[in-house]
């Protein structure tokens, strides 16, 4: 709850500031993409300044997000490796449990012929799961 409040406390004034900058900076600015002939450029764009401002902010967010995603690739790779290892160990544990159950059943059936040990073995075979 406090984290959300602090986020709003920072984000709301920042949003108000950006909107204010956008409203104030409505004059058109030329972006000339021809460094060899700036007086008669082959490619020039004329847009309000706030468009450039917001485009730069959005580009920064995209580049920062990509950099963060890229820097965390090691941890994602490690998580995938550990997931595969955990699945392998779970499979091994399931296989061993099935083998144990089959072995206990075989021993119980083999000992069922001897009437003296049959109740004890049936109780052991029924109690192991």
N, C-alpha and C positions, 0 to 999 in steps of 0.2 A: 504494500500500500504506500509506504513512504517512498519507495523507488519510483513508483508511478507518479506520485506527487512531484518529486524532484525532476523527473523527466518533463512533466508539463511545465514546471517552473523554468526550465531552460528552453524547451522547444517553442513554447508560445511566444515569449519575447523575441526569439530569433526569427520566427515566422513573421511577426509584426514588423521587425526591422527589415526583412527582405522585401515584404510588400511595400513598405515605405520607400525603400530604394528603387523599387520598380516604378512606383508612381512618380517619383521625383525625376528619374532619369529617362524621360521619354524622347529626348532629342535623338535624331538619327545619327549614326556613326558609320563611316565607311570602313570596311575591312578589305584592304587591298592585298590580293594574293599574287601579285606580280612584282617581285623585287627589282626587276631590271628596268621597268618603265612605270614608275608610280604616277607620273602625270597623265598617262593614257593607258591604264591597266587593261590587260586582256581579261582578267577575272576580278571583279570587285562586288562586294555585297554591302548593301546599305540597309541596316536594321536599327531599331531603337536599342539604346545601350543596355536596357534591362534584359533583352533577349540574350546578348552576349554574356551578361552577368549570370543569368540563370543557367545558360548552357555550360559555362565554366564550372558552376557548382555541381551540376548534374554529371559532367565529365569527371570531376574529382571524386564524386560518390562512386561512380562505376569503376574507376581505376583503383580506388581504395578497397572496394569490395572484391575486385579481382585479386589484388595483392594479398588480402587477408585469406581468401579462398586458396590461393596458391601456396601461401606459407603454411597452411594447415594440411597440406596434402600428405605429409609424413604421418600425421595422426590418423587420417582416414585410412591410409594404407595399413597401418599397424592394427587398427580396429578390424579391418577386413581379415587380416591374417589371424588375429586372435579369435574371430568368429568361426573361421574355418577350423582352427585347432579345437575350439570348444565343441563344435559339432562332431569332430572326429572322436573326441574323448567321450562324448555322450553316446555315440554309436558303440564304442568299445565297451562302455559300462552296460549298455543294454544287451550286447552280445554275451558278455560274461554272466549277467543275471539270468539270461535264458539258458545258458549252459549249466549253471548251478542248479536251476530249477529242474532241468531234465535229469541231471545226475542224482539229485535228491529223490526224484520220483522213481528212477531206476533202482536205487538202493532200497527204497521203501517197498517196491514191488518184489524185489529179490528176497528181501527179508520177510515179506508177508507169508512166505511158506513156513517159516519158523514161528509157531504160535506164541512162544514166550516173549519174543522181542517185538511182535507186530504192533501192540498198542503203543509202545514207546516210540517206535519209528514212525507210525502214522501221525502221532502228535508232533514229532519233529518236522516231518514233511509238511504238515498242515501249518506249522508256526513260522516256517521260513518263507519269506516273500520278499 
